[in-house]
C-alpha cells in the first residue's frame, strides 16, 4: 500500500531535506546532498551507475529526476492545493445553483396555483 502525501507533508519533506541544487557539475550521473546532521557534517553522493542492463542515458535521466524531486514535490503540493480550492468552489456554486433551482420550482408551483385560482374565480374549471 502506498502513502498519498498531503501538500503539507510534501512541503515539510522538502523543508527537512538538504537544500539543492543536488546535481554534481560535470557529472550528470551523480546526485549530491550535503548538510549538517546530529553526528556532524555529512555529504552523500549517489552515483547512478552505468550497468549492462541500464544504458547511460537512463542513468543520467534517473539522476536528473532525483535532483529535481524537491521542485517536483513543491509543484505537486501547489497543484493539490489548487485542485482542493477549485473543488471547494465548485461545491459552493453547485449548492447555490441547487438552492436557486429549488426556489424557482417553488415560484413555478406558486405561479401555477395562482393561475388555477384565477381560472376558478373566472369559472373556467
N, C-alpha and C positions, 0 to 999 in steps of 0.2 A: 504494500500500500504506500502510495506516495503522499507527501505532505504538500498541501497547497498553501503557499505563503501569502500573508496579508501584505498590503502596501507598507504598513508599519514594520512588519518583520523584515521585509526586503530592505527598507531604509536602514534599520538597525544593523542588519548583516553587513551592508556596505560601510556604515559608520564605524563598525567594530573592526573592519578589515584594514590591512595596510593600505595607505593611500597610494594611488598609482603615480606615474604610469608603471605598469607591470612588465612592459616589454624590455628586452635587452637590446640596446642599439647594435646593429650589425649582426645580430644573431637571431634571426626570425623563428628559429625552432626552440627558443627558450622563453620561459616566463619567470620573472623575478619578483619576489616580495621581500621586503626587509622592514624591520621595526624593532622597537624595544619591547621585550617581554618581561615577565616576572623574574626570569633567570638571566636577564641581560639582553644585549643586542643580538638579534638573530637575522640572518639573511638566508633566504631559501631561493635557490634557482632550480626550476624544474625544466629539464630538457625533454622535449617530446622527441624521443629517439627515432631515427630512421631505421625501421625494421624491414625485413624482406617482405612482410605482409602489409606494410604501410608505406606507400610512396611518399617521398619528401614533401610534395605539395600538400598532402593530407597532414603531415606533421606540422607544417607551417600554419595551416588553417586551424588546427587544434590549438596551437599556442596562441594564435591571434584571438580566437574565440575566448580562451581563458583570460587573456589580458583585457578583453573588452567586457567581461562579465559584470563589473561594477556599473558601467554605463548602461548595459542592457537591463540590469536589475532595477536601476532608478527609472529608466524609461518605462519598464513594465509597471512599477509602482504608480507612476503618473497615469498610465493608461487605465489601470484598475480603478484608481480614484475617479477618473473621468467617466468611466462606464457606470460606476455607482452613482455619480451625480446625475448622469443622464437617465438612469433607471428611476431614480427618485423623482426627477422632473416629469418623466413620462407617467409615473404612477399618479402624481398630483394632477396633471391635466386630464388623465383618464377619469379620476374621481370627479373633477369639475364638470367634465362632459357628461358623465353619467347622471350627476345631480341636475344638470340643465335639461337633459332628456326626460328625466322623471318629472321635473317641473312642467315641461312642455306637454307631457302626456296628461298631467293634471289639468292644465289650462284647456287642452283639447277636449277632455271629458266635460269640464265645466261649460265650454262653449256649446257642445252638442246638447247638454242638458238644458241650457238656456234656449236653444233653438226648438227643442221638443216642447218646452214650456210655452213658447210663443205660438207654436202650432196648436197646442191645446187651447190656449186663450182664443185663438182665431177660429177654433172649431175645425181644424184640418186633420185631426186624428180620429 
